[in-house]
C-alpha cells in the first residue's frame, strides 16, 4: 500500500532505519533504545532498534557496542570478583545467560514468574533486589534531551549521533559532579 511506512512493510527499510511498529502506541513507528550502564548510571553502550524488537535478541549487540571494556579481572575460581551484569526478567533465557558469560560477565537475572514459580512476596530472601532503577534513571536523563524524547530524525545514523551526544553529556556531567564532590571533601579535610 502506498500509505505504509517503513515499519509496516515486510522486509522493508524499517530495520535499517531502526524503526518498528510500537506495540504500546497503536502500531506507529517507534524506536527502542537499548542501554548498558555502570553501577552509577553512566551510559557505557547504546543500541537503537525498532520498537517491536525484543531486548533479549539485542543483548549480544549491546555488549559488543561497549567502547571501554570492563577493567575488573575475571577469576574462574571466584566468579563474584569479575564484572557483574544485572538484567531484568525479560532476559531470563539460556541464550542470554550464554551471551553474558561469553562476554565475561556473571549474569544476575531474576526468574520469570509462572504458575509453577510465582513471584515471591516483597522482603522474601528468594526475591531479587531491584537493581534496574539505575538504567531507568539513565533513560530519564536521555529523555531530558527533548530531541530524543520523540524521534524526529528519518535516518538512523542521525538519531544514533544524537543519542551518542546525549551520552557524552551525561558522562561529562557525572564526571564534573564527581570532581566537585572530591574538591569539597578535600576542602573539608584541609579546613
C-alpha positions in Angstrom: 0.0 0.0 0.0 1.2 3.5 -0.7 0.5 4.7 2.8 2.5 2.1 4.6 5.6 3.4 6.4 8.9 1.5 6.8 7.7 -0.2 9.9 4.7 -1.8 8.3 6.3 -3.2 5.2 7.5 -6.8 5.3 11.3 -6.8 5.0 11.1 -3.1 4.4 13.7 -0.5 5.3 12.4 -0.2 8.9 15.1 -2.3 10.4 17.8 -0.5 8.6 16.4 2.8 9.9 15.9 1.4 13.4 12.1 1.8 13.4 9.4 -0.6 14.0 5.7 -0.8 14.9 5.4 0.3 18.5 3.2 -2.2 20.4 2.3 0.4 23.1 1.4 3.2 20.7 -1.2 1.8 18.3 1.4 0.4 15.9 3.0 3.7 15.0 6.7 3.8 14.0 8.9 3.9 17.0 12.5 3.3 18.2 13.8 1.4 21.2 17.0 2.5 23.0 18.9 -0.5 24.5 21.2 0.8 27.2 24.1 -0.6 29.2 25.2 1.4 32.3 27.6 1.0 35.1 26.5 0.9 38.7 26.4 4.7 38.9 24.1 5.1 35.9 26.8 6.2 33.5 26.0 5.0 29.9 28.5 2.6 28.6 26.8 1.5 25.4 23.6 2.2 23.4 22.0 0.3 20.5 19.0 1.6 18.6 16.4 -0.8 17.2 12.8 -0.8 16.1 10.2 -0.5 18.9 9.0 -4.1 18.2 12.3 -5.8 18.8 12.7 -7.9 21.9 15.5 -7.0 24.3 16.9 -10.5 24.6 17.8 -10.6 20.9 20.0 -7.5 21.1 21.9 -8.4 24.2 25.0 -9.5 22.3 25.0 -6.4 20.1 24.7 -4.2 23.2 27.6 -5.9 24.9 29.7 -5.7 21.7 28.9 -2.0 21.4 30.7 -1.2 24.7 33.6 1.0 23.8 35.6 0.7 27.1 35.9 -2.9 28.2 35.3 -3.7 31.9 38.6 -3.4 33.8 37.7 -5.9 36.5 39.7 -9.2 36.3 37.8 -12.4 35.8 38.8 -15.2 38.2 37.4 -18.6 37.3 37.7 -19.7 40.9 35.7 -16.6 42.2 33.0 -15.5 39.7 31.9 -12.8 42.1 35.2 -11.0 41.6 34.6 -10.4 37.9 32.2 -8.0 36.2 28.5 -8.4 37.1 25.6 -8.0 34.7 22.2 -7.3 36.3 19.3 -7.8 33.9 15.5 -7.9 34.3 13.1 -10.8 33.8 12.9 -10.2 30.1 16.4 -11.7 29.7 15.6 -15.0 31.6 16.6 -17.3 28.7 19.5 -19.7 28.4 20.7 -17.8 25.3 21.0 -14.6 27.3 22.9 -16.3 30.0 25.3 -17.8 27.5 25.9 -14.4 25.8 26.6 -12.8 29.2 29.1 -15.5 30.2 30.7 -15.4 26.8 31.4 -11.7 27.2 33.0 -12.4 30.6 30.1 -11.3 32.9 28.4 -13.0 35.8 24.7 -12.7 34.9 22.1 -11.8 37.6 18.7 -12.4 36.2 15.6 -12.9 38.3 13.5 -15.9 37.1 10.3 -15.3 35.1 7.2 -16.0 37.1 5.0 -18.8 36.0 2.3 -21.0 37.5 4.9 -23.3 38.9 7.2 -20.5 40.2 5.1 -17.5 41.4 6.9 -14.3 42.3 8.0 -14.3 46.0 6.5 -11.6 48.2 8.5 -8.4 48.9 11.1 -9.0 51.6 11.4 -12.7 50.9 15.0 -13.9 50.6 14.4 -15.6 47.2 13.2 -12.3 45.6 15.9 -10.5 43.6 16.6 -7.0 44.8 15.6 -4.2 42.4 18.7 -3.1 40.5 17.2 -1.9 37.2 16.5 1.5 38.7 20.0 2.6 37.6 19.1 2.0 34.0 15.7 3.7 34.4 17.4 6.8 35.8 19.8 6.9 32.8 16.8 6.6 30.4 15.3 9.5 32.2 18.4 11.6 31.7 18.3 10.7 28.0 14.7 11.8 27.8 15.6 15.2 29.3 17.0 15.9 25.8 13.9 17.0 24.1 15.2 15.9 20.7 15.5 12.3 21.9 12.1 12.1 23.7 10.3 11.9 20.4 12.3 10.8 17.4 12.0 13.3 14.5 15.1 12.1 12.5 14.4 10.0 9.5 17.8 8.4 9.3 19.1 6.1 12.0 22.6 7.5 11.8 21.4 11.0 12.7 19.4 9.6 15.7 22.3 7.5 16.8 24.6 10.5 16.7 22.1 12.5 18.9 22.0 9.6 21.4 25.8 9.5 21.5 26.0 13.2 22.1 23.5 12.9 24.9 25.5 10.0 26.4 28.6 12.2 26.3 26.7 15.0 28.0 25.6 12.6 30.8 29.1 11.3 31.3 30.5 14.8 31.4 28.0 15.9 34.0 28.7 12.8 36.1 32.5 13.5 36.0 32.0 17.2 36.7 29.9 16.4 39.7 32.3 13.7 41.0 35.2 16.2 40.7 33.2 18.9 42.5 32.4 16.5 45.3 36.0 15.4 45.7 37.1 19.1 45.9 34.5 19.7 48.6 35.8 16.7 50.5 39.4 17.9 50.2 38.4 21.4 51.4 36.7 19.8 54.4 39.7 17.7 55.2 42.1 20.7 54.9 39.9 23.2 56.8 
